[in-house]
Amino acid sequence: MNQVSPMLIAQVTDMHLFANESQELLGMPTMRSFQAVVERLEKLRSDLDLLLLTGDLSGDGTLESYENVQSLLCPLQIPTYWLPGNHDCAIAMKQVLNFRLISLRKSFERGRWNFVLLNSSVSKYMHGHLSATSLHWLDSQLKIMSNQPTLVALHHPPYHVNSQWLDSSTLENPEELFAVLDRHPQVKLVVSGHIHQEFHYQRNDVYYLGTPSTCIQFKPETSTFALDQKPPGFRLLKLYPNGTWETSVERVPYVVLSAES
């Protein structure tokens, strides 16, 4: 067992907060479900080294929705990094989510690991796409960071999850991403959101991890849209300096008492 100075990260994704704090998404009051997750993160605060927010922080792309994100996360006093999803407004995010420990940086080093955060969102579309500019930037960052294990994050997963309706909105050019990653063996993990469920995929020596939402969950392996009854969740990642890692998904005991199926 390798117990040398691991770093603990919480990946939190798909909060879908709105300007109106009481607004619901398909019967789920997203502000309240996110508060339940934040309460759990508060209990883990002394162990957590950073938060990684992997898109769809907002459900309406408003400045107020990001102010709601900020108001809940700032009291945690945990370094926080973010990237946009298909429901986000990157311009509004940059205006608001750049305060104290919430950072705009998309390439950084922590705990002898490197992190590269990508924008896979396409304005006015649900699916994801990585532009030639983004892929070139990723390649250049990985060349600079060649000597340390690396985690890459984006909103849209570069794989299918065996759900016909959901697979139509994942990353549309995964092979271009794989072509870059194949040149850089230091990449150990690729984490994403969007699918509102836990998922694991391995390609070569890289592990790809999908993570539950802090609000509604999508039912796995369905041909048409369906909700799961699992509660909100997030992912914990323990990263060791030698490039090994451990992960688990935590669920919070939050239920909508008034929800009707």
N, C-alpha and C positions, 0 to 999 in steps of 0.2 A: 504493500500500500504506500502510495506517495502522499505524504501529509505536509509537504513544504509550501507554506504560505499560499493557500488557495484564495482566489478572489471570488466573491459571491455577487452575482448579477441577477436582478429581476427583470425579465422581459414582460412588459405590459403592453397590451395591444387592443385596438378596436374598441375604444371606449364610447365613441359616438355621442359625445356630449353636445348639447344644444345651447343656444343663447338663453332660452327659457329653461331654467333649472328643473322644472317639473315635467318637461316634455318627455314623452315615452317613445320607444322604438319597438313596434309590434308588441305593445303591452308591457314592456320593460322600462321602468324609470331609470334611465342610464346614469344619471347623476348619483342616484342612491346606490345603484349596484357598484359604481366605481368607488364611492365612499366606503363600501364594505371591503373592497380590495385594499384601499389605502389604509384602513384600520388594521388589516393583516400586515401590510408592509411596515406600519408603525411598530408592530411587535417584533419585526425582524430587523429594525433599523440599525441596531448596533452591529449586526453581522453583514449588512449590505454595503457593497462598495460603489455600486452605481445602478441606476435605472435606465433601461433601454426601451423607448416607446416606438413601436414599429407600425405606426400609421393608423389612419382613421381615428385620430384623437377626437375629431369633431364629426358631428352628423350633419352640420349645415354650413361649415366653412366660415363662420362669423368670428369677428374679434372677440365677442363676448364668450363664445364657447371655449376659446383658448384661455381667456381669463379665468374661466371656471376650472380648467385643467391646472393652471398655475396656482390658483388659490388653494387647491387641494394638495398639490405636491410640494409647494415651497416649505410648509411647516415640517416636512420630513427631513429637510436639510441633507438630502442625498444627491450627489452629482447625477444629473439627468441629461440624456441625449435623445434626440428624436429624429424621425424622418416622416415624410408625408405619405398618406394613402390616397385612394381614389375619391374619398369624400372630403378630403382636406383642401384648404387653400394655403399654398406655400407662402404667399405674400403675407397673409394675416398671421401665419405661424411665426414668421421671422420677426414681425412687429412685436408680438407678445411674448413668445417663448425664447427670451434672450435676457433673463433676469436672474441675478445671483447664481445659483448652482445649476440653472437650466441653460444648457449650452447650444450654440448654433453649430459647433464643430461637427464635421462629418468624417474626419480621419484623426485618430488619436491613439495614444498608448496608455494602458493602465495595467498594472500588475504583471508586467512582462508579456502582455498580449497586445496585439494591435487590433484596431476596430476600424472598419470602413462601412459607412452608411450610405446607401444608394437611394435615389428617387426613381421609383418605377411607375409613378402615377402618370396618367395621360389625361389632360384636361377634358372634362365632359364625358369620359369613358370609364367603364368599370374595369376593363382589363388592364394589365400592366405591360409596359414596354421599357426597355433600357436603351436610351439613345446612344448613338455612336460616340458622342461626347462623354457620356457617363461611363461607357465601357472603356474608353481610352484613359479616362481619369482613374478608374479602378485599376487598370493594368499598370499605370505609372505609379500609383500608390503602393501596389504590391511589389513592384520592383524595388522601391525605396525600403520597404518593410520586410525584406526577404529573410531576415535572420530571426524572426520571432513568430510564434503561433498567432494565427489571425482568425478573427470572426468577421464575417460579412453579413450585413443586415439589409433587408429590403421589405417592402410591404407585400408584394405579390409573390407567391411561391413559384419557383421555376420547375414545377412538377405537377402532375395531376393527382387528385385525391379520390378517384373512383366515384365522383358525383358529377353526372353529366351537366347539370345546370351550373355548377360551380366551376368546373374545369374550363368552361368557356370564358372565364374572366380571370384566369391566372396569368402568369407572365407569358406573353406571346412569342418572345424570342429567347427561350431558355438556352438553345444551343450556342448562341453568341456569348452568353454568360459563361457557360461551361468551357468554351474555347479559351476564355481568359483564365478561369480558375485552374484549368488543366496545366497551365504554364507556371503555376505557383503552388508548389506542394506544401507551403507553410499554412495554407488555408485549411482549417480543421472543421469549422462550423459555418453554416449559413442559416440564419434564422429569419422567419417571416411571420406575417399576420394574415389578415384577409379571410381566411377560411373558417374562423370561429370554431375551431376544433383542434384537438391534439393530433399530430401526425408526425411520423418519422419516415425518412427516406434516405437511402445511402447510395451514393454514386462514387465509384472509385474509393478513395480514402476520405471523402468529405461527407459529413452528415448534415442533412437538411431537416430542420425542425419547424413544424407548424404549431401554433399556440392558441389556446382558447381565448375568447374575448372576455372582457370584463362585463359584458352585458349578455345579449342573447347568444345561444349556441346553435350552430347548424348541425342537423342530423347527418351523420356520416353515411356515405355510400347510398345516396338517393338520386334517382334520375331527375326529380323535380324538387323545387324548394320545399324544405321541411325543417322545422325547429326541433332541437333536442331538448330534453328536460334537465340536462346537466346544469349545475349552477355555474356562475361566473368563475373565471380562473386567471392564472398567470403562470409563467414558467420561471423556475429558478435554475441558474447555471453556475456551477462551481468550476472555475478554471484554474488549472495548476500551471506553474511556470514552465514545465517541461512539455506542454501541449496536450496533456491528457485532461479529461473533463468528465463531469457528472451532471446529470440533469433530472429534474422532477417537475411535475405540474401540480400546482396547488389550487384547490377549489375553495371558495368561501361559502359559508352556509347562508346564502342570501336567497330568499324566495319572495315572489310577488304574491302576497296573500290574496289580493283581489283578482288575480289573473284567471281568466276563463279560457279553456282550450277550445 
